[in-house]
């Protein structure tokens, strides 16, 4: 199935979850990571159970320190 991840088209397996996308992006440490699916925040506790659907728009954001 096709989904958009951070503005890029990605092909993923039909049973893919939000957690699979975070792993696909090789995020080692999920602290400071936020995920939105179709402009709705997905709680971290739900990452492994929220299944993606064809055409979903996923945004994976990482907080960074700086100044």
N, C-alpha and C positions, 0 to 999 in steps of 0.2 A: 504494500500500500504506500501511497505517497503522502508525506506531510511536509510542512515547512518548519525548519528549525533555524531560528535567528535569521530569517529571511532567505534561507537557502533550501531548495527542494531536496528532500532526502527520501530514499526508499527504505522502508523498514518492514519487518515481518508483521503479519496481520495481528499477532497477539502482543505487539510491543506496548510497553508501559512508559510512563513518564520516567521512571527509574532507568529503563533501558536507554532512553535518550541522554540522560545525564552521563551514563557510562559510555555511550557512543562518543560523547564529546571528551572523554577521558578525564573527567573531573575526579581527581584523586581524593580531595577533601571537600565534602559537601557543605562544610560550614561556610556561611556567607553566600550560599547559592539560593536563588529564588527562581521558581518556574511558574510561568503562566501558560495556560492552554486556552486558546481563543479569547485572550484578554482577561481570563479569570485565574487568580492565583490558585495554585495547587499546593495544599499543605504537605509538608515533607512526610508526615505520617501516612499520606495517601499515595506517595510516589509509586510504590510497588503494586498498587491495586487499580490505579486509574489507567485504563486502557485507551490507547489512541484510536482515532477513527480517521478514515480517509479524508484528506484535505485539512486536517487540524493545523493550526498555527501555534507553534511552541516557541516561547522565548525563554532562554536560560540566561540568567543574569548573575553576575558575581560582584559582590561588594568588594571594593578595594580601598585601602587606606592611602591617604596622601594629602598633600596640601599645597 
